Amino acid sequence: MAGGISVHAVDVANGRPALGLRVAIWRLAPDRALLAEGQLGADGTLQAPVVKGDGVTAGEYEVLFHIGEFFGANAQTRFLTTVPFRFAIDKVEEHFHLPLKFTPWGYWIFRGA
């Protein structure tokens, strides 16, 4: 079984997990496939089979974080809309945890442990 892909997002502007942030996880190559899409839970994580490795193969991936939608049309400042994060997986047995820290104006994303 593959290691999986997980995300954990924190709205640092408000100091809390990103409950309700919509996220989509795509495999781009060698074939394009939507592996997971949904809203993050109260702990800021996405509960989906891809977290345990379902559908994960060697290739290129993209995670889309819909930050503009999260802050809503009534936000004081509209700046970020969708934040993409592209990465490659060569060793499918490894787990790829992707923490995201963000505000309406910027973000920081990396491969975590």
C-alpha positions, -999 to +999 in steps of 0.1 A: +000+000+000+012+035-008+021+060+019-006+085+010-011+122+007-025+143+036-031+180+041-034+201+073-043+238+069-043+265+095-058+300+090-031+319+109-049+352+104-075+340+128-054+315+147-074+283+140-076+252+118-092+259+084-125+243+090-145+243+057-116+251+034-122+233+001-093+212-012-088+191-043-060+165-048-052+157-084-027+133-100-015+151-132+009+126-147+012+100-160-027+103-162-050+130-149-073+119-121-091+136-093-081+116-062-100+136-035-121+167-031-138+180+000-139+204+029-114+202+058-127+192+091-125+209+125-089+198+129-079+213+095-074+179+077-091+162+048-105+128+056-103+108+023-090+074+011-060+091-006-046+098+029-040+061+033-026+057-002-056+049-023-049+059-059-014+071-052+012+061-079+045+075-090+039+107-109+032+144-106+005+158-083-013+191-076-033+201-045-056+231-049-065+251-018-095+274-024-085+302-001-105+330-017-137+309-013-128+302+023-126+339+033-158+345+012-170+372-011-175+396+019-138+396+029-124+430+034-095+423+010-098+399-019-064+388-030-056+351-031-081+329-049-068+293-054-034+283-042-019+254-062+009+232-049+026+208-074+050+181-064+063+147-076+061+113-060+088+088-069+086+066-038+050+057-033+057+039+000+065+073+016+038+095+031+034+130+018+021+154+044+014+189+032+009+215+059-005+249+047-003+281+068-022+310+053-038+344+056-059+363+030-026+378+016-001+350+017+008+314+024+035+289+034+033+253+023+059+226+026+063+188+029+060+179+066+067+148+085 
